[in-house]
Amino acid sequence: MDVPFVLVEQKMNSPILCHVRGKVLFFMRYNLENIIKIDRKEKERKEADMFWDKISEQLIFTGMEAESPDDIFARMGGALIKSGKCRESYTEALKEREKVFPTGIMVQDTGVAIPHTDPEHVVDSAIAIAVLKNPVEFYHMGTNPSEGMKVPVTFVIMLAIAGRQHLEMLQKAIQLIQDQEVLQKLIQSEDAAHMIQIIKEKEEKEHENS
């Protein structure tokens, strides 16, 4: 940051000198506060920037057996709580939110769910992924569950979103599943480290092209 330099002649009397110094200090403080705000926003943007670095192998489940969305929430949500990324209330919050705002969606021929909660149930942003052994029915996103529109889900991205990253992470999850080639690679993969690498390569390629 370039700090303005003010030359004050010694002949200037004390009140004028104090006034000039006050103006300079105000200018410096004002700009410093704005720089801090910009840096904070940039940090938040970068934190939400990379999807893959919020996934750990311990939060990836392949061939998961489940009978209902609640089974999935208990296992994946429990793992997020155990990892310290989410509060004890997280799993129950998933269940309650799904009743009102269902998260099932069809991506061509693949049923996907993106369950998540409000930020107060999250300590630090993280992502859990599950490939289901057999389809589990979720109600369709954007519909009222009473309408009965269901989606046979085989792929789940569970988002634990802290702070103001909600929209950014949700958008990245949708971008990920919309890439049919990447989605099928993830579903067919049986190795957690390989799944993370698939997502990392996709994001790095997108950043190179942006």
C-alpha positions, -999 to +999 in steps of 0.1 A: +000+000+000+014+035-009+012+058+021+009+095+013+038+115+024+031+151+037+059+176+041+051+201+068+073+231+072+086+239+106+073+274+104+037+262+105+021+268+139+011+239+162-027+239+155-022+236+118+004+209+122-020+188+144-048+193+119-026+180+090-014+151+110-049+142+119-060+142+083-031+119+073-038+095+101-075+094+093-067+087+056-043+059+066-067+043+090-096+045+065-076+028+038-062+001+062-098-008+073-109-011+037-079-033+028-087-056+057-123-059+045-112-067+010-087-093+023-114-109+044-137-111+014-110-125-008-102-151+019-138-162+021-139-164-017-108-185-018-120-208+010-151-216-011-131-217-043-117-252-041-142-280-035-118-309-033-098-297-004-129-299+019-131-336+013-112-362+033-110-399+027-127-405+060-158-387+047-161-408+015-184-439+015-184-464-014-210-492-016-230-477+013-260-498+023-290-478+034-328-482+035-338-445+038-325-410+038-324-411+076-300-440+074-277-419+051-280-389+074-271-409+104-240-424+089-226-395+069-237-369+094-223-389+122-189-390+104-190-352+100-197-348+137-170-373+147-145-354+125-152-322+145-166-304+114-202-303+126-221-299+159-241-326+176-273-311+162-262-316+126-278-350+119-311-340+133-310-307+114-305-327+081-336-347+088-357-317+096-346-296+066-351-325+042-388-327+053-393-291+042-367-286+015-360-320-002-327-324-021-332-352-046-324-343-082-321-363-115-290-357-135-298-374-168-302-410-156-285-406-122-303-397-090-284-374-068-291-358-034-273-328-019-284-326+017-272-297+039-282-276+069-280-240+081-246-228+092-253-228+129-249-266+129-214-265+113-181-258+129-159-258+098-169-264+061-165-299+049-180-323+023-190-360+026-197-382-004-215-415-007-221-439-035-251-461-026-251-498-032-289-496-040-310-466-048-327-448-019-357-426-026-355-389-019-382-363-026-374-341-056-357-308-050-380-278-054-412-297-048-434-302-018-429-337-003-467-340-002-467-340-040-449-373-038-423-367-066-394-390-057-359-395-070-340-429-068-307-416-055-274-435-059-250-406-053-250-382-023-230-351-017-235-339+019-225-303+025-215-289+058-213-252+051-199-227+076-202-189+075-211-172+042-200-200+019-234-215+015-243-203-020-207-208-034-204-244-022-239-253-033-232-240-068-199-260-069-218-291-059-243-286-087-215-279-112-198-311-102-228-334-107-237-317-140-205-330-155-218-364-165-184-378-173-170-368-139-201-380-121-199-415-137-162-417-128-170-409-092-198-435-091-176-462-106-146-455-084-141-477-054-112-457-039-116-426-018-083-411-027-090-416-064-124-398-060-108-368-045-082-368-073-110-368-099-126-338-083-093-320-079-084-325-116-118-312-127-114-280-106-078-274-116-088-277-153-116-252-148-093-227-131-068-230-159-096-222-184-111-194-164 
